[in-house]
Amino acid sequence: MDPEPSTPRNPEEELEQFRLLLTADGTSQSLDTAATAQGVITVRSKRRLLKRAAAISWSLVPVTFALSFYLIIALGIESRPLMFALEFPPLFVAAFCTVFLAQKNFFTYDVRQRRFGQAAWATRRWRNGDRLEYSIYLARLERVRASGKQRGLARNGYLVDQDSWTEFVAVFLAHQAEQASGSENSDTAPEIQPPTAAPVEPEPMVKVGIRWRFFTGLLLAGLGLAMLNFVLWLDLRAVGDPFGPSLIAAVGYILFGALPLILRPVLIYDVGRVSVKYPGRAAREFPRPGYERLEYSVYTGCLCEVRADGTRRRVARGWAREQAAWKVFVDRFLDDHASSRDGVGQEMTR
């Protein structure tokens, strides 16, 4: 007997699944904004924050340089670490903010034509068979090759305007689901597939470790940079000291790579409960006292615990976790707590 045909998915119903966005107080509101009505969504940066930071930093640059000259001439202090600590931070922040402000926005997305504008990265090195997808696991827009190789193009961050990013992601996910639905319901003849084995029941416990290769690579890069800095200092020690920007970068790489490797936190999902285990310490369950639920946000790629007033605290981030296990965890979490259909956060009751 022929199996019953599956009911085709309605794109309009799937669009409704992503038409809600999370506001500052944790409530949801409709995406029928002026930008969507006009057919173009503009993903912006936090320009007000950048302007304030740039103005303060540029005003501090001459002050720090004057202070360093005063310390050298009047007090006879010629410590390079001190001079670097005074002069470099405001100059770096000022240049960084200025570069961001020079870009009017990150990119625009035409809702009707489903095309990106003012985004050279979207078409750079484009090949036949490539496609753009949004990863709910890493909260980033990716270019996917025909071979399945992925490369991140845009990611949610602190300097990204959250409202415009949320609006873009919600609409793009709806288009992505609609496109997948259309390909599944195409009129082409179905491909004959060999018989497959019965599905295996998933393991009740999911353990998600850290990205060992990623953090080990950072640690090795920091050690290599520190060694290179030391070798160069041996050649130039008559005219300088080993302290400089390269050593600061080396220390940053070493700390950023070594701390996760030392702490080795393991995220555990077992029978609807989430906990984090550190070596030699008892597992800590989430949500902790004072928080009422856990939510996973497809807009930030983070698992958060939420208070009754909507205050959030991150528990785990997708980019820092072992990717295959993290995807299994997210899928299991969303499947087990699918009472909320807004795609923003899934509530977990204990």
N, C-alpha and C positions, 0 to 999 in steps of 0.2 A: 504494500500500500504506500502510495506516495505521501511524503510528509506534507503537513499543512504549510502553505506559504506564510512566511513571517509577515506581520503587519508592517507596512512601510512607515517610517518615521515621518512625522510632520515637521517640516522646517520651522513653521511658525511656533509650534510648541517648544522646539529646542531654542528658538530665539528668545522666548519668554524666560527660559531658564537663566539667561545671562543678561536680562534687562534690569537687574537691580544692582546698585552699588552701595558700598558701605560708607556711611557718613562718620563724622568725628565722634558722635555719641553712640555708635554701634547700630543705629537704625538703618533702614534701607529706604532708598528713594528711587523714583523712576528715572530712566536715562533719557527722557524726552527733553533734552536741553536744547539751547539755541544752536550749539555747534552741530549736534546730531541732526537737527531739523534742516540746517543749511547743507548738510551732506559732507562736511569736512570736520574731522576731529584733529585738533592740534595738541600734540604732546609737548608741553613746555617745561622749562626749568623753573626753579624757585627764584625768579629774578629779583624779587624784593630782598630776599636773604643774600643773594650774590652781590647786589648793589651795596648793601650795608657793609658786608664783609670787605668788598673791594675799597670802599671809601675809607673805612677804618685802617685797612692794611696800608694803602698808599700814603695815608697821612702819617703812619708810624715809620715808614721807610726812612725818610730824612731824619727823623728823631733818633732812630737807632744808629744810623750812620754817624750822626753828630755825637751821640753818646760814646760810641766806640772810639772816635777820634779823641774825645776828651779823656777817656781812660788811658789811651796810649800816650798822649802828649803831657797831660797834667799830672797823672798819677803814675805813669811809667808802666802800666799793665799791658803786656803784650801776649797774653794768653790767647792762642788761636781758638781753643774750644769756647771760651767766653765770647770772643768776637763773632764766631759762627752762630752761637746761640742767640746773640742779639740781632744780627743782621739778616740771617737766612729766613726764619719763620715768617715775618711780615712780608718780605719780598716774594717768597714762594706763594703765600696765600693771595697776595695782590695779583700776581701773574696768572695764577690758576683761575681766580674769579673773573678776570678780564677776558680770558680765553672763552670761558663759558658764556659770558655776556655778549661776546662778539657773534655767537650763534643765536639767531633770533628764536629758534625753537629746535627741539631734537628732530622731529619729523611731523608730517601731516599724513592723515589717512582719509582717502575719499571713500565714504560709506557706500555710495551708489556704484561707483566703478571699481571699488575694492583695489585701489592702487595707492602706493605711497608717493608722497611728494617731498621734496627737499631732503631726501635721504639717499645719498650716493651709495651708502653701504648696501642698500637693498638690491641694487643691480650690479654691483662691482663683482667682476669675475663670475658672472652668471652663466650657467651652462644649461643645455637642454636636459630636462628632467628634474631640475632643481625646483624647490617649492619653499614657501615660507610657512612656518608653523609657530605656534606659541606653546611653550612648555609650562604646564601648570606646576611642574615639580621644581623648576628653577626660576620661575617668574621671569622668563626672558623670551624675546623673539629670536627664532633660530632660522638659519638657512639650512635646509636638509638636501643633501645630494641624493641622486638616484640610488647610490650605493648604501644610503642610510647614514652617512657621516654627517654630523651636526656641527654647526658653528654658531655661537651666540653673536647676535647683531645689536641688540638693545636689551638692557636690563633695568628693572626698577631699582632706584637708589634714593639716597637721602636728598639729593639735589633735584630730583624729578618731582614735578607737581603731581601729587597723588590723585587729585580729582581727574585731571586729564588722562593720566595713565590708566586709571580704573575704567574710565569711559572707553578708551581705546581697546583695552583688553576684553571688556565685556562684549563689544561689538565684534571684534576680530574672532573671539571664541565662537560666537554665534555663526559667523560666516564660515569658520572652519568646520563646525558641526554640520552646517547646511551643505557644504561641499562634500563632506564625507557621506552624508545621507544621499546626495544625488548620485555619487559614484556607486553606492551600493544598490540603488534602485534603477540603474541604467538598463536600457533595452538590449544591451549586448548579451550574447549567449553566455551562460555561466561556464566557468572553467571547471573541467572535471578534476576533482581532487582525489588523491588516493585515500583509502580509509585510514582514519586516525584512531589512536588509542583513546580509551575513555579518559575524561578529565580527572586529574589527580586532585584530591582534596588538599587545600592549602594548609601549611603548617599552622598550628594555633598560635605560635610565638614567632614574632619577627624581630630580629636584632639588626640594628643599623649602626655600623661603626663610622669612623672618620675616613677621609680620603687619604690613605697612607701614601700613595705615590705622589699626590699633589703636595702634601706638607713635607714629605721627605725631600722632594725636589727643591722646595723653598729653603729648607735647611742646608742642603748641599750648595745651593747657589749663594747663600749667605756666607758659608764657610769659604767657598772659592773666592768670593769678592774680598773677604777679609784677608785671605792669604795673598791675593794680588796686591792689595793695598800695602801689606807688610813688605812684600818684595820691592815694590816701588819706593817705599820709604828707605829701605836699605841702600838704594842707589842715590837717593836725594837727601839723606839725613843731614848732610852738611848745611843744607839750605832750608830745611823744613822739619815738621814733625808728622807722625802718622795720622793725626786727627784731621778729618776732612769730610766732605759729603759722601765719599765712597764708603768710609767707615761707618757713618750713620746709616747708610742704606744696608750695609752688611749686617749690622746689629739688628736692624728692623727685620730683615729676612730671617735671621737666625731665631729671633724671638717668635715671630709669626709662625715659623715652621716647627719649632721645638715644643712650644707649649701644648698644642693638641697631641703631639706624639707622647708627651710625658703624662698628660691627664687622661688621655684615651677614653673619653666618654662614649658609652654605648647606649643608644636609644632602644628601648624594649617596648614592644606592643604585645600584650598577652591577655586574651579573653577580654578585650575592651578596655584594658588598663594601660596607661602609658607611664613609663618610668625611665630614669636615667641612672646608669650604674657606672661608678668610677672604681678603678682597681683598689682593693683594700678598704672600700667603704660600702655601707649598705645602700641599696637602691633607693632613690628618692622618687616618690610617686607624684604625678601631676594629674589634675590641678592641685596645688598646695592649699592649705587652709587660708581662707580669705579670698580665694578664687572659686568661681562657681562652675566653670566649664572650660573645655578646650575647643579651639577653633583652628582650622587650617585655611589659610588665605591663598587663593590661586593668584592673587595680584602681587604678593610679596614672596611667595614660596617659603613661608615660615609657619611653624606650628606655634600657637600662642595660647597662654592661659588668660582668661578674661574674668575681671571682677564684675560685680553686679552693676556698677556704674559705667561699664564699658572700657575701663582701663585695661590695657593689654601689656603682656610681658612675654618676650620670645622664649620659647623652650628649645627649639631646634631650627636650624636653617638648612635648606636643601643643598646649597652649593658646597657646604663643608662636609657633607655626609657621603658615604659610599653610594654611588649613584643607583646601581641596580637594586640594592636593598631599600634605598629611600623611595624609589618608585613603588616597590611592593608595599611598603608601609603606608604611603599616601593613598594608594588604591584601596587598601584594606580599611584604612581609617574613613575614607569617604563612602565606601560601600556599607560599612557597619553603622555609619551615622548619617544616613541619607535623608533624614527627616526634613532638613533644610534644603530648598531647591534653588537658592540664590547663587550658588557657586562661590560665595564669599567665604563662609565659614560653616563648619559642620559642628553641631552641638553635641557634647558628650556628657551624658548623665551617669553619675556613679551610683 
